Amino acid sequence: MSDQNQYLKSSKLIATHYGEEYEHYYNAIVPPVFMNSLNVFESLDDYYDFDRRDKHKYCYGRVQNPTVRILEDKIGALEHGVGALAYASGMAAATAAVLTVCRTGSHVICVRNAYGPLKSFLSGYAKEHMDITVTYVDGDCPEEFEENITDRTDLIILESPSSVVFSLQDIRSVSELAKKVNAKVYIDNTYCTPIYQQPLDLGADIVMHTTSKYIGGHSDVIGGMLAVKDEELFKKLLENRELFGGIVGPMEAWLMIRGLRTMEVRVARHQETAMAVAEFLEGHPKVRKVNYPGLPSHPQYELMKRQQQGNTGLLSFEIDGSTKEAEEVASRLSIFKIGVSWGGFESLVFLPHARTGEDECKKLRGSQNIIRIHCGLEGTEDLIADLESALAY
């Protein structure tokens, strides 16, 4: 049997080889897609006694799958956790985390710029059916979290950097505060990927990835992932995934394994392009503000350097003009296509607050005319030329 520990030396080796025991599938360099819904056993005793954590024992596709297990082993190792679990979407992963950690009457502290559908789940379903209360904070300072912790606080939700104004939270400081009251810290690490940030090492308890973004990387798959550092929490999540039925399909898992092989190369190019684009926009006379954590002008640049090893391809900017003018800029772009997602090979543009009220925009610290762009792999010079042309009004 292959020695998997030899692949734990670097993220490159984990992404390309870890979890892939070639001798179990005829030494094929690419693992197969196990499309079966169930596995059979030699005896009833084998069935009743099998261990769900044994990577060589499988029962039913809602519980676990060999292709999915390879993906989970890779993400767990990349995030320096005890394990990871793959879900059918980022929201399936996020809600599983909330429902596993929280109880009836729990209090949750959540950063104001967290993913919108997750906030809707907290303020809607979780409040109505579980009497969960939520306090939203900007999250720039650890003191905000400390001031709002109560004896019912069970979960703190971070997203660092957030995906519209790209604000950061001090993961280590918030995690230290959470431990004092036995609360769990959950963080959306989709933007940074496990290549550029490892929140579990900074004290977080649960790391979530929308694997539709950089892990998949080709805009052809939907999925989510949770990685944790505590064995007991992992067991609870595993049990609940079986009950909730949210496991990702084997074909989607195989596509994510494929994406992982090139992720480190891709995110490096995304970062290189985004940095050049951010510098171009920062120097443009019609641009009022650029939000990109890699810029020295970012108000949390020093925090970024302490807890991240890099940035990726997503940024935003505000023009010196109206929302209508911002919409016209977006419509004049040619290479950048209008779309809500990001993290794939393609460049995208979106106005996330165009139809949001001014008061709400102020709370989110972004204007109605904020333009979010994802810098894809089409080439830096062509993307800058596209923006330059669109801003020539």
Buried (B, 14 or more C-beta within 10 A) or exposed (E): EEEBEEBEEEBBEBBBBBBBBEEBBEEEEEBEBBEEEEBEBEEEEEEEEBEEEEBEBBBEBBBBBBBBBBBBBBBBBBBBBBBBBBBBBBBBBBBBBBBBBBEEEBBBBBBBBBBEBBBEBBBEBBBEEBEBBBBBBBBBBBEBBBEBBEEBBBBBBBBBBBBBBBBBBBBBBBBBBBEEBEBBBBBBBBBBBBBBBBBBBBBBBBBBBBBBBBBBBBBEBBBBBBBBBBEEBBBBBBEBBBEBEBBBBBEBBBBBBBBBBEBBEBBBBBBBBBBBBBBBBBEBEBBEBBBBBBBEEBEBBEBBEEBBEBBBBBBBBBBEBEBEBBBBBBEBBEBBBEBEBBBBBBBBBBBBBBEBEEEEBEEBBBBBBBBBBBBBBBBBEEBBBBBEBBBEE
